[in-house]
Amino acid sequence: NNTPVYPGNVPLSVSIHHAMPEYATELSAITFGSHTGTHIDAPGHAIAGAPYLDKIPLETFIGACRVLDFSEEDGECITKEMLLKKNIPARPHHGSGAGGKKGERILLKTRNSIRGFQEFYNDYVYLDGDAADYLANIGVMLVGIDSLSIKKRGGSDHRPHVSLLSKNIPIIEGLNLFPVQ
């Protein structure tokens, strides 16, 4: 019940639904919004008519990934210039069903992981729009970040969602990358 949620999201609630003392057990009722804790934004989250999570192949989420460590950076966001220094190979998307190699699974570690997830912080590190455009254009397979949203809280630039999701690149939000080196 103390899990932080993105402001405006459905609060997390765990309660006893049915107690069965004869079996020393309880059945719980759990209520939460789809943007609670670690979660995936599918293209349908931001793009009308785009696929939802049940239509994304499971293989998209299984396999090697690369964690890009920005936890020592002081800025409020991850920029295209910061990503360029990481030499991510380009594998541009060539439409659906293309037989070419898929890009990398990219996870973004920031100081969000260092300070922890005991509460929601309004000043979390996010991905800026130009950086999102860059990742979408080089054809990464997925992008994950250690904040409950990939875009700036209250910001009007929706490219961190739209640029990626419009190219069917799912976004994993709320990752705890603290122990990852």
Solvent accessible surface area in square Angstrom, and as a share of the most:
residue,aa,sasa,rsa
1,N,115,0.59
2,N,144,0.74
3,T,57,0.33
4,P,30,0.19
5,V,30,0.17
6,Y,47,0.18
7,P,52,0.32
8,G,89,0.86
9,N,34,0.18
10,V,73,0.42
11,P,95,0.59
12,L,34,0.17
13,S,51,0.33
14,V,63,0.36
15,S,59,0.38
16,I,102,0.52
17,H,132,0.59
18,H,93,0.41
19,A,57,0.44
20,M,44,0.20
21,P,112,0.70
22,E,126,0.56
23,Y,155,0.59
24,A,97,0.75
25,T,56,0.32
26,E,94,0.42
27,L,90,0.45
28,S,66,0.43
29,A,40,0.31
30,I,105,0.53
31,T,78,0.45
32,F,111,0.46
33,G,7,0.07
34,S,88,0.57
35,H,43,0.19
36,T,15,0.08
37,G,23,0.22
38,T,84,0.49
39,H,17,0.08
40,I,54,0.28
41,D,2,0.01
42,A,8,0.06
43,P,0,0.00
44,G,11,0.11
45,H,82,0.37
46,A,43,0.33
47,I,44,0.22
48,A,108,0.84
49,G,88,0.85
50,A,17,0.13
51,P,50,0.31
52,Y,140,0.53
53,L,84,0.42
54,D,116,0.60
55,K,141,0.60
56,I,25,0.13
57,P,77,0.48
58,L,122,0.61
59,E,121,0.54
60,T,13,0.08
61,F,50,0.21
62,I,109,0.55
63,G,52,0.50
64,A,89,0.69
65,C,66,0.39
66,R,70,0.25
67,V,41,0.23
68,L,4,0.02
69,D,68,0.35
70,F,7,0.03
71,S,16,0.10
72,E,161,0.72
73,E,78,0.35
74,D,133,0.69
75,G,40,0.38
76,E,98,0.44
77,C,20,0.12
78,I,1,0.00
79,T,34,0.20
80,K,72,0.31
81,E,106,0.47
82,M,30,0.13
83,L,0,0.00
84,L,82,0.41
85,K,160,0.68
86,K,61,0.26
87,N,125,0.64
88,I,10,0.05
89,P,59,0.37
90,A,58,0.45
91,R,93,0.34
92,P,65,0.41
93,H,86,0.38
94,H,140,0.63
95,G,57,0.55
96,S,115,0.74
97,G,84,0.81
98,A,49,0.38
99,G,85,0.82
100,G,53,0.51
101,K,156,0.66
102,K,132,0.56
103,G,7,0.07
104,E,51,0.23
105,R,32,0.12
106,I,0,0.00
107,L,22,0.11
108,L,0,0.00
109,K,12,0.05
110,T,1,0.00
111,R,77,0.28
112,N,6,0.03
113,S,2,0.01
114,I,89,0.45
115,R,80,0.29
116,G,15,0.14
117,F,59,0.25
118,Q,143,0.64
119,E,100,0.45
120,F,44,0.19
121,Y,60,0.23
122,N,102,0.52
123,D,98,0.51
124,Y,14,0.05
125,V,6,0.03
126,Y,22,0.08
127,L,0,0.00
128,D,32,0.16
129,G,4,0.04
130,D,75,0.39
131,A,0,0.00
132,A,0,0.00
133,D,39,0.20
134,Y,30,0.11
135,L,0,0.00
136,A,3,0.02
137,N,88,0.45
138,I,16,0.08
139,G,1,0.01
140,V,1,0.00
141,M,31,0.14
142,L,3,0.02
143,V,0,0.00
144,G,0,0.00
145,I,0,0.00
146,D,0,0.00
147,S,4,0.03
148,L,21,0.10
149,S,10,0.06
150,I,0,0.00
151,K,24,0.10
152,K,91,0.38
153,R,88,0.32
154,G,77,0.74
155,G,19,0.18
156,S,103,0.67
157,D,58,0.30
158,H,103,0.46
159,R,87,0.32
160,P,3,0.02
161,H,19,0.09
162,V,61,0.35
163,S,16,0.11
164,L,0,0.00
165,L,1,0.00
166,S,61,0.39
167,K,79,0.33
168,N,86,0.44
169,I,1,0.00
170,P,1,0.01
171,I,0,0.00
172,I,24,0.12
173,E,1,0.00
174,G,8,0.08
175,L,28,0.14
176,N,88,0.45
177,L,9,0.04
178,F,115,0.48
179,P,98,0.61
180,V,51,0.29
181,Q,208,0.93
